[in-house]
Amino acid sequence: MDSRTDEGIYRRAFESSSVGLALLGLDGRIQHVNRTLEQMLGRSESDLLGASLETLLHPRDRHAVLRAFDRARRQHEEIEYGEIRLAAPEVDRHWVHLGLQVIHDDAGSPSHCMIRLQPSPRSRQRAEQIYLLSYALDYTADGVLLLDDQQRVRYLNEAACRLSGQTRQRLLGQPLSAVLAPVAGQLTDLADDECLEEDQETQRVFSCELTVPGEDAPRYVTIQFNHLRYDQRRYSLALIHDFSEQRHIAGTLRRNERQLRALIENTPDAIGRLTPDFRLIYANPALEALCRLPLVEARGRPAREAFGDNSQVDIMADLVREVASTGESMQEELIHGIDGPTDQQTHYLIQLVPERDAQGEVTSVISIARDISGIRKAERRLAASNRQLLELSSRRESAREEERKLIAQEIHDELGQHLTALRMGISLLRLKHGEQAPGLGDGVESLMALCDRTIGVVRYIATSLRPAALNMGLYPALEWLINEFRSHHTHIACELLAHSGAPALDDSQATTAFRIVQEALTNIARHSGASRAVISLERADDRYVLDITDNGHGFDPAKVGRHSLGLAGMRERGASLGGEVVIFSHPAHGTTVQATFPVNEPTETV
């Protein structure tokens, strides 16, 4: 293969190489370039031939590259210089990898130098970083504007376009004052280039109101300037932060705080904040009125100095410590002025609530005290009224029983004697005149039968009003009642269990207890469907316990008890005994009526 063929091969390899190649003379001027380098530099071969190497380089890289070129020429060695910047069009400067190689002639002397330029991986990385940075800035909520030294917009993100109400194409190249003036309202600094330049120099942060076209409410923003230098040029970065939402939230919080403070300051409840060691931090006017010291002096001091030192304050201190240690809310009733007269005491219902920090630790205790003196006075009046009603009911019942007793005695003694005398008279009439008047016997027999029935009715009425057995005590009366119950309700087995001797009851107490048992047996016969009933009376310490139990189908006392006159009557009689009547029942589990009343030992009369 001859030298001419070799030269053609080498030329084609030079021209078709994917790496930018240039053949330089030893004086550094370009003698030949391939197409890849033409495309890389954006210049034609005719424009590049004869040009010096330094015209291809960025001003900052020229000196170092020329020194490397001189070293390669002198030392006859290949140099992989690394990354440099090309002097491409003004804005589009890019990085390439540079290699230098000396070419020798047939005599072995350096005759040319070939440079290799290929795209740098760093350049691709930078392009990717720039793309990602631009993408990220477009999705940030803050507006970002890059200004050159003439205060003209070189870059802005989507948020800046949205806040200004204009498109990116329209804003690029415009001065910042022209961008902000239409939306900045009365803030004249933003419409003045000199004022904006001064703000950029001092890096001032200021707030303003922007009226964005198409939006009903204005936006509130802060604008901050930061300086930077790049490629010997000065730039400014304007950051526009939209704090409209934060402003709205802060305004809402302030309004809520004012409303809450107005509510706390004007509520009649005494509200305060206490430390776990019982020091007063805050008191509303209602609580301050209870303090011995003004709030300015009491704040931070032990609460005893503010409220005094007494048993109620000691209880309050113990409660505060317990709430702080357990973290559980508590409620207690305390009395203000407990050492004073009763009519000057004030009852408070205290609610203690733990207050926690972000870590969940109890830092203070909120105290809410509500004046319930009126409620307690009303309860006392109601209790007194109930006692009066109970006494009235008891007196009425005693009077009724006494009246029944007298009527029964009158019927039994007077009417019974008259009927007995009448019967004896009719019997004597038959003895005297029976033989003289044969037809008189039948009439006398009829009258005597009528007298007997009338005597029976009188005895029944007298017994119904007050059984004569009651005159002998409670046990005989109950035995008589049970016998009567058995005679009328043979399907119900009824028995009396006496666990102790005869109870020491006066006539009134025995009668009341008898009536309770009588009403309970009536209810068993009418409603229970029971087959067995047991009556027991026993003494437990200083009280009597009277139980009437059946095995019937039972009922729900909560649904029936308050609407039944019979049950209400039993409860009233239990209260008149100084005790109570409690009804235990459950559907399908029978019923127990239990009356408990105190033991009243009979007193000896002298």
GIKACOR-V930490 format. One record per pair of residues at least 24 apart in sequence whose C-alpha atoms are under 10 Angstrom apart, sorted by sequence separation. I is the first residue (numbers start at 1). J is the second residue. D is the distance in Angstrom with one decimal. If there is no record, write none. Layout:
I,J,D
I,J,D
//
This chain:
28,52,5.6
29,53,6.0
60,84,9.2
61,85,6.8
62,86,9.6
77,101,6.7
78,102,6.4
95,119,6.9
96,120,4.5
97,121,8.6
134,158,9.9
150,174,9.8
151,175,5.4
152,176,6.1
184,208,6.9
185,209,6.9
186,210,9.7
199,223,9.8
200,224,8.2
201,225,8.3
202,226,9.3
203,227,8.0
219,243,7.7
220,244,4.9
278,302,6.0
279,303,5.0
280,304,9.1
311,335,9.6
312,336,7.5
328,352,8.7
329,353,4.7
330,354,9.2
347,371,5.9
348,372,5.5
349,373,9.4
423,447,8.0
424,448,8.8
524,548,9.5
528,552,4.7
529,553,6.5
530,554,9.1
571,595,8.5
24,49,9.5
25,50,9.5
27,52,8.2
28,53,5.6
29,54,9.0
60,85,8.3
61,86,8.5
62,87,9.8
76,101,8.2
77,102,6.4
78,103,9.5
94,119,8.7
95,120,6.0
96,121,8.3
97,122,9.2
147,172,9.7
148,173,9.3
150,175,7.6
151,176,6.1
152,177,9.0
183,208,9.9
184,209,6.0
185,210,6.6
199,224,8.7
200,225,5.4
201,226,8.7
219,244,5.5
220,245,8.7
274,299,9.6
275,300,8.7
277,302,8.1
278,303,5.9
279,304,8.3
280,305,9.6
312,337,9.0
328,353,7.2
329,354,6.4
346,371,7.0
347,372,5.5
348,373,7.1
422,447,9.6
423,448,5.9
426,451,9.3
524,549,9.1
527,552,8.4
528,553,5.9
529,554,8.8
557,582,9.8
570,595,8.7
22,48,9.6
23,49,9.7
24,50,9.1
27,53,9.3
28,54,8.3
29,55,9.7
58,84,7.8
59,85,8.8
60,86,10.0
61,87,9.6
76,102,5.9
77,103,9.5
94,120,8.9
95,121,8.8
96,122,8.4
97,123,9.5
146,172,9.8
147,173,9.0
150,176,9.6
151,177,8.5
152,178,9.4
153,179,8.8
183,209,8.1
184,210,4.8
185,211,6.9
199,225,7.5
200,226,7.2
201,227,8.2
218,244,8.2
219,245,8.8
220,246,9.4
221,247,9.7
273,299,9.9
274,300,8.9
277,303,9.3
278,304,8.2
279,305,9.4
280,306,8.1
310,336,9.8
312,338,7.6
327,353,8.2
328,354,6.8
329,355,9.9
346,372,7.7
347,373,4.8
422,448,8.8
423,449,9.0
475,501,9.3
476,502,9.5
524,550,7.2
527,553,8.8
528,554,6.5
557,583,7.1
567,593,9.4
22,49,9.6
24,51,9.6
25,52,9.5
57,84,7.7
58,85,5.4
59,86,8.8
60,87,9.9
73,100,9.3
75,102,9.1
76,103,8.4
95,122,7.3
96,123,7.2
145,172,9.7
147,174,9.5
148,175,9.4
152,179,9.6
183,210,5.0
184,211,6.5
200,227,7.7
217,244,9.5
220,247,7.7
275,302,9.3
279,306,9.4
280,307,10.0
310,337,9.2
311,338,8.5
312,339,9.8
327,354,5.8
346,373,5.6
347,374,8.5
423,450,9.2
424,451,9.8
475,502,6.7
494,521,9.4
520,547,9.8
521,548,8.0
524,551,9.5
525,552,10.0
527,554,8.9
528,555,8.7
556,583,9.8
557,584,7.5
558,585,9.8
24,52,8.5
25,53,10.0
57,85,6.3
58,86,5.1
59,87,7.5
72,100,7.1
73,101,8.6
74,102,9.4
76,104,8.6
94,122,9.8
95,123,5.4
147,175,8.2
182,210,8.8
183,211,4.9
184,212,8.9
197,225,10.0
219,247,9.6
220,248,9.8
274,302,9.3
275,303,9.5
310,338,8.3
311,339,9.3
324,352,9.6
326,354,9.0
327,355,8.5
345,373,8.1
346,374,9.0
347,375,9.0
348,376,10.0
423,451,6.1
474,502,7.6
475,503,8.1
520,548,6.9
521,549,9.4
524,552,7.8
527,555,9.7
556,584,8.9
557,585,6.6
24,53,8.0
56,85,9.0
57,86,4.6
58,87,4.5
72,101,7.2
73,102,6.4
94,123,6.7
95,124,9.0
147,176,7.8
181,210,9.4
182,211,8.2
183,212,6.0
196,225,9.7
274,303,8.1
307,336,9.2
308,337,9.8
310,339,8.1
323,352,7.2
324,353,8.9
325,354,9.4
327,356,8.7
347,376,7.6
422,451,7.6
423,452,7.8
473,502,7.9
474,503,7.5
517,546,8.6
520,549,9.0
521,550,9.3
555,584,9.1
556,585,6.4
557,586,7.9
56,86,5.9
57,87,4.8
58,88,8.0
69,99,9.8
72,102,6.6
73,103,9.3
94,124,9.7
146,176,9.7
180,210,8.4
182,212,8.9
183,213,7.9
322,352,10.0
323,353,7.3
324,354,6.3
346,376,9.6
347,377,9.7
421,451,10.0
473,503,8.4
474,504,9.3
516,546,9.3
517,547,8.6
518,548,9.9
520,550,9.8
524,554,9.9
554,584,9.0
555,585,5.8
556,586,5.7
557,587,9.7
22,53,9.6
55,86,9.0
56,87,5.4
57,88,8.2
68,99,9.9
69,100,7.0
86,117,9.8
95,126,9.3
145,176,8.8
182,213,9.4
319,350,9.9
323,354,6.3
324,355,8.6
420,451,8.0
473,504,9.1
474,505,7.9
517,548,6.9
554,585,5.5
555,586,5.2
556,587,6.5
54,86,9.7
55,87,7.2
56,88,7.6
68,100,8.2
69,101,9.0
94,126,9.5
210,242,9.6
320,352,7.2
323,355,9.8
324,356,9.6
419,451,6.6
420,452,8.7
423,455,9.6
473,505,8.0
474,506,9.4
478,510,10.0
492,524,9.2
516,548,9.2
553,585,9.0
554,586,5.2
555,587,4.7
54,87,9.0
55,88,9.8
65,98,9.0
69,102,9.3
76,109,8.9
84,117,9.4
94,127,9.6
185,218,9.9
203,236,9.7
207,240,9.5
209,242,9.8
319,352,7.9
320,353,9.0
327,360,9.5
419,452,8.4
473,506,8.5
474,507,8.7
477,510,8.9
481,514,8.7
485,518,9.4
492,525,8.2
513,546,8.2
552,585,9.7
553,586,8.0
554,587,4.5
555,588,7.7
76,110,7.0
83,117,9.4
184,218,9.9
205,239,9.6
207,241,9.3
208,242,10.0
316,350,8.8
320,354,8.8
327,361,8.5
343,377,9.9
473,507,7.7
477,511,9.0
491,525,9.8
503,537,8.7
545,579,9.9
547,581,9.7
549,583,10.0
552,586,9.9
553,587,5.7
554,588,5.4
555,589,8.5
557,591,9.7
58,93,8.0
65,100,9.7
75,110,9.8
78,113,9.5
80,115,9.8
82,117,9.8
83,118,9.5
85,120,9.9
183,218,9.4
184,219,9.8
201,236,9.5
203,238,9.6
205,240,9.9
207,242,9.7
209,244,9.3
327,362,6.7
334,369,9.1
336,371,9.8
419,454,7.7
420,455,7.7
472,507,9.4
474,509,9.0
475,510,9.1
478,513,9.5
482,517,9.7
502,537,9.5
503,538,8.5
544,579,9.3
546,581,9.2
547,582,9.7
548,583,9.7
549,584,9.3
550,585,9.8
552,587,8.9
553,588,4.2
554,589,5.7
555,590,7.8
556,591,9.7
57,93,9.9
58,94,9.4
74,110,8.8
78,114,9.7
79,115,9.6
80,116,9.2
83,119,9.2
84,120,8.8
183,219,9.7
184,220,9.9
200,236,7.4
207,243,9.6
316,352,9.5
325,361,9.7
326,362,9.1
329,365,9.2
331,367,9.7
333,369,8.9
335,371,9.6
419,455,6.5
471,507,7.7
474,510,5.3
478,514,6.8
481,517,8.8
482,518,9.2
485,521,7.8
489,525,7.4
500,536,9.9
501,537,9.6
502,538,9.7
503,539,8.2
543,579,8.8
545,581,9.9
547,583,9.8
549,585,9.7
552,588,7.0
553,589,6.0
554,590,4.3
555,591,7.6
58,95,9.7
73,110,7.2
76,113,9.6
78,115,9.9
83,120,6.8
184,221,10.0
200,237,9.1
324,361,9.0
325,362,7.9
329,366,9.6
330,367,9.9
331,368,9.5
332,369,9.5
333,370,9.4
334,371,9.9
335,372,9.9
418,455,9.7
470,507,7.9
473,510,6.8
474,511,7.6
477,514,7.3
478,515,9.9
481,518,7.4
485,522,8.8
488,525,9.5
492,529,8.9
493,530,9.0
494,531,8.6
495,532,8.4
496,533,8.9
497,534,7.3
498,535,8.4
499,536,7.3
500,537,7.6
501,538,8.6
551,588,8.4
552,589,7.0
553,590,5.3
554,591,5.3
28,66,8.6
72,110,10.0
73,111,9.2
82,120,8.9
83,121,9.4
85,123,9.7
200,238,8.6
278,316,8.7
279,317,9.4
324,362,5.9
327,365,9.4
331,369,9.7
333,371,9.8
335,373,9.1
416,454,9.1
417,455,9.4
473,511,8.9
474,512,9.8
491,529,9.9
492,530,6.7
493,531,6.1
494,532,5.8
495,533,6.7
496,534,6.0
497,535,6.0
498,536,5.8
499,537,6.3
500,538,5.8
501,539,9.1
551,589,6.8
552,590,4.5
553,591,7.9
554,592,9.1
73,112,8.6
83,122,8.3
278,317,5.9
323,362,8.8
324,363,7.8
333,372,9.0
415,454,9.9
416,455,6.5
419,458,9.3
471,510,9.4
474,513,7.8
475,514,9.2
478,517,8.0
482,521,8.9
491,530,8.8
492,531,4.5
493,532,4.6
494,533,4.7
495,534,5.2
496,535,4.8
497,536,4.5
498,537,5.5
499,538,5.1
500,539,6.8
550,589,9.1
551,590,4.4
552,591,6.9
73,113,7.5
83,123,9.2
277,317,8.0
278,318,8.8
324,364,7.2
415,455,8.6
416,456,9.5
470,510,7.5
471,511,9.4
474,514,6.8
478,518,8.7
481,521,9.2
485,525,8.8
491,531,6.3
492,532,5.2
493,533,6.2
494,534,5.8
495,535,6.3
496,536,5.8
497,537,6.7
498,538,6.6
499,539,7.7
500,540,9.9
504,544,9.9
550,590,5.6
551,591,6.8
28,69,8.1
72,113,8.5
276,317,8.8
277,318,9.5
278,319,9.7
323,364,9.4
324,365,6.8
470,511,7.0
473,514,9.9
490,531,9.5
491,532,8.4
492,533,7.0
493,534,8.3
494,535,7.8
495,536,8.5
496,537,8.3
497,538,8.7
498,539,9.8
503,544,8.3
549,590,7.5
550,591,5.6
551,592,9.0
27,69,10.0
28,70,9.1
151,193,8.3
276,318,9.8
278,320,6.7
323,365,7.4
416,458,7.0
489,531,9.8
549,591,5.8
550,592,6.6
26,69,9.1
27,70,9.5
150,193,9.8
274,317,9.7
276,319,9.8
277,320,7.9
278,321,7.4
321,364,10.0
323,366,9.9
412,455,9.2
415,458,7.6
416,459,7.9
523,566,8.1
548,591,8.2
549,592,4.3
550,593,9.1
26,70,8.9
69,113,8.4
276,320,6.3
277,321,6.7
320,364,9.0
321,365,8.9
415,459,9.7
467,511,9.7
470,514,8.3
522,566,9.3
523,567,9.1
548,592,5.6
549,593,6.5
28,73,10.0
41,86,7.8
43,88,9.3
151,196,8.7
165,210,9.9
275,320,8.2
276,321,5.5
320,365,6.7
466,511,8.8
547,592,6.6
548,593,5.1
549,594,8.4
27,73,9.8
40,86,9.4
41,87,8.3
42,88,7.6
69,115,9.4
151,197,7.9
164,210,8.0
165,211,8.9
166,212,9.3
274,320,7.8
275,321,8.8
276,322,8.7
278,324,10.0
290,336,8.5
319,365,10.0
320,366,9.1
412,458,7.0
416,462,9.9
520,566,8.4
547,593,5.7
548,594,6.5
26,73,7.2
41,88,6.3
42,89,8.6
150,197,9.5
163,210,7.6
164,211,8.5
165,212,5.6
166,213,8.9
274,321,10.0
276,323,8.2
277,324,8.8
290,337,9.8
320,367,8.7
411,458,6.7
412,459,6.6
467,514,10.0
519,566,6.8
520,567,8.4
546,593,8.1
547,594,4.5
548,595,8.7
40,88,8.9
41,89,8.8
149,197,9.8
163,211,8.6
164,212,6.3
165,213,5.9
276,324,5.5
411,459,8.0
412,460,9.7
498,546,10.0
519,567,8.2
546,594,5.6
547,595,6.5
151,200,9.5
163,212,6.4
164,213,8.3
165,214,8.2
275,324,8.5
276,325,8.1
412,461,9.0
413,462,9.8
545,594,6.9
546,595,5.0
547,596,8.7
162,212,8.1
163,213,9.2
165,215,9.5
274,324,9.9
408,458,9.0
411,461,8.2
412,462,6.2
497,547,9.7
516,566,9.4
519,569,8.6
520,570,8.3
545,595,5.8
546,596,6.3
162,213,9.6
316,367,9.8
408,459,8.7
411,462,6.3
412,463,8.9
482,533,9.9
516,567,9.3
519,570,7.4
544,595,8.0
545,596,4.6
546,597,8.6
408,460,9.8
410,462,8.7
411,463,9.9
482,534,9.9
496,548,9.4
518,570,9.8
544,596,5.5
545,597,7.0
41,94,9.9
408,461,7.5
409,462,7.2
482,535,9.1
516,569,8.3
517,570,8.9
543,596,6.5
544,597,5.5
545,598,9.0
40,94,9.8
407,461,9.6
408,462,4.3
409,463,9.7
515,569,9.5
516,570,5.5
543,597,5.5
544,598,6.1
407,462,7.5
408,463,7.1
494,549,9.8
515,570,8.0
516,571,8.7
542,597,8.8
543,598,4.3
544,599,6.3
40,96,9.5
163,219,8.1
406,462,9.7
408,464,8.4
409,465,9.5
412,468,9.8
494,550,9.1
516,572,9.8
540,596,9.5
542,598,6.0
543,599,5.1
544,600,9.8
405,462,8.5
408,465,5.9
409,466,8.8
478,535,8.8
493,550,9.8
513,570,9.3
516,573,7.1
533,590,9.9
535,592,9.8
537,594,9.8
539,596,9.5
541,598,9.3
542,599,5.4
543,600,8.8
163,221,9.2
404,462,8.4
405,463,9.6
407,465,7.6
408,466,6.3
492,550,9.6
512,570,9.1
515,573,8.2
516,574,7.9
533,591,9.7
534,592,9.4
535,593,9.6
536,594,9.7
537,595,9.5
538,596,9.9
539,597,9.8
540,598,9.6
541,599,8.6
542,600,8.5
404,463,9.8
406,465,9.3
407,466,8.9
408,467,8.5
409,468,9.1
533,592,9.7
535,594,10.0
537,596,9.8
539,598,9.4
540,599,9.4
542,601,9.8
404,464,9.0
405,465,6.8
406,466,9.1
408,468,8.8
512,572,10.0
513,573,7.8
530,590,7.9
539,599,8.2
404,465,5.2
405,466,5.8
512,573,6.2
513,574,8.0
529,590,9.4
530,591,9.6
53,115,9.5
176,238,9.3
403,465,9.0
404,466,6.3
405,467,8.8
475,537,9.2
511,573,9.9
512,574,7.9
528,590,7.7
403,466,9.7
404,467,10.0
405,468,9.2
528,591,8.2
401,465,8.3
402,466,9.3
509,573,9.4
512,576,8.2
513,577,8.2
400,465,9.9
401,466,7.9
509,574,9.8
512,577,7.4
516,581,9.0
405,471,9.9
509,576,8.7
510,577,9.6
524,591,8.9
508,576,9.9
509,577,6.4
508,577,8.9
509,578,9.8
520,591,10.0
520,592,9.2
520,593,7.2
20,96,9.9
26,102,9.1
517,593,8.8
25,102,9.9
26,103,9.9
40,117,8.7
163,240,8.6
516,593,9.0
517,594,9.8
20,98,9.6
21,99,9.7
23,101,9.8
24,102,9.5
25,103,9.8
40,118,8.6
143,221,9.7
147,225,9.9
160,238,9.8
163,241,9.7
270,348,9.2
274,352,9.8
276,354,9.3
516,594,9.6
517,595,9.4
23,102,9.8
24,103,9.8
37,116,8.9
40,119,8.6
142,221,9.4
144,223,9.8
146,225,9.9
160,239,8.9
163,242,8.4
269,348,9.3
271,350,9.6
273,352,9.6
275,354,10.0
516,595,8.2
23,103,9.3
37,117,7.4
142,222,9.8
143,223,9.1
145,225,9.6
146,226,9.8
147,227,9.6
148,228,9.9
149,229,9.8
160,240,7.3
269,349,9.8
270,350,9.2
271,351,9.6
272,352,9.8
273,353,9.6
274,354,9.7
275,355,9.8
287,367,9.8
31,112,9.3
33,114,9.6
36,117,9.2
37,118,8.7
142,223,10.0
146,227,9.9
148,229,9.8
154,235,9.4
156,237,9.8
159,240,8.7
160,241,9.5
269,350,9.8
273,354,9.7
274,355,9.8
287,368,9.2
30,112,10.0
31,113,10.0
32,114,9.4
33,115,9.7
36,118,9.1
146,228,10.0
155,237,9.5
156,238,9.4
159,241,9.5
273,355,9.0
287,369,8.3
513,595,8.2
29,112,9.9
30,113,9.5
31,114,9.9
152,235,9.6
153,236,9.6
159,242,9.4
281,364,8.8
286,369,9.3
513,596,9.8
26,110,8.0
28,112,8.9
29,113,9.7
30,114,9.4
149,233,7.2
150,234,9.2
151,235,8.2
152,236,9.6
153,237,9.8
280,364,9.8
281,365,9.8
282,366,9.4
283,367,9.3
286,370,10.0
513,597,9.4
25,110,9.6
26,111,6.6
27,112,8.9
28,113,8.1
30,115,9.9
148,233,8.0
149,234,5.4
150,235,8.8
151,236,7.7
153,238,9.8
279,364,9.5
280,365,9.9
281,366,9.9
282,367,10.0
25,111,7.0
26,112,5.6
27,113,9.5
28,114,10.0
148,234,6.5
149,235,5.6
150,236,9.8
276,362,8.1
278,364,9.2
24,111,9.2
25,112,4.8
26,113,6.6
147,234,8.9
148,235,4.6
149,236,7.5
275,362,9.3
276,363,7.1
277,364,9.1
278,365,9.0
24,112,5.7
25,113,6.2
26,114,9.9
147,235,5.6
148,236,6.4
275,363,6.8
276,364,5.8
277,365,10.0
509,597,9.4
23,112,6.8
24,113,5.1
25,114,8.6
146,235,7.0
147,236,5.0
148,237,8.9
274,363,9.1
275,364,4.6
276,365,6.8
23,113,6.0
24,114,5.9
146,236,5.9
147,237,6.2
274,364,5.6
275,365,6.2
22,113,8.4
23,114,4.6
24,115,7.6
145,236,8.2
146,237,4.8
147,238,7.5
273,364,6.6
274,365,5.2
275,366,9.0
509,600,9.4
22,114,5.7
23,115,6.7
145,237,5.9
146,238,6.4
273,365,5.7
274,366,6.4
21,114,6.9
22,115,5.4
23,116,9.3
144,237,7.1
145,238,5.1
146,239,9.0
272,365,8.4
273,366,4.7
274,367,7.4
505,598,10.0
21,115,5.8
22,116,6.9
144,238,5.9
145,239,6.7
272,366,5.9
273,367,6.1
505,599,7.8
506,600,8.4
20,115,8.1
21,116,4.9
22,117,8.5
143,238,8.0
144,239,4.9
145,240,8.2
271,366,7.3
272,367,5.1
273,368,9.0
504,599,7.3
505,600,6.8
506,601,9.1
19,115,9.9
20,116,5.7
21,117,6.4
143,239,5.7
144,240,6.3
271,367,5.6
272,368,6.7
503,599,8.4
504,600,6.9
505,601,7.6
506,602,7.4
19,116,6.5
20,117,4.8
21,118,8.8
142,239,6.8
143,240,4.6
144,241,8.9
270,367,7.8
271,368,4.6
272,369,8.7
503,600,9.5
504,601,6.1
505,602,7.4
19,117,6.1
20,118,5.9
142,240,5.6
143,241,6.4
269,367,9.9
270,368,5.8
271,369,6.3
503,601,9.4
504,602,6.6
18,117,9.7
19,118,5.3
20,119,8.9
141,240,9.2
142,241,4.9
143,242,8.0
269,368,6.6
270,369,4.9
271,370,8.9
18,118,8.2
19,119,8.3
141,241,7.7
142,242,6.5
269,369,5.6
270,370,6.5
141,242,7.7
142,243,9.5
268,369,9.2
269,370,4.9
270,371,8.4
268,370,7.6
269,371,7.0
267,370,9.9
268,371,8.2
402,508,8.9
401,508,8.2
398,508,7.0
401,511,7.8
397,508,9.6
398,509,9.7
401,512,8.9
398,511,9.1
398,512,8.7
397,512,8.7
394,512,9.7
60,231,9.0
397,572,9.7
397,573,8.4
394,572,8.0
398,576,9.6
393,572,7.7
394,573,7.5
397,576,9.0
393,573,8.7
394,574,10.0
394,575,8.5
395,576,8.9
390,572,7.4
393,575,9.8
394,576,5.4
390,573,9.3
393,576,7.9
394,577,8.7
391,575,9.4
392,576,9.7
390,575,7.4
391,576,7.3
390,576,6.8
387,575,9.7
387,576,10.0
//
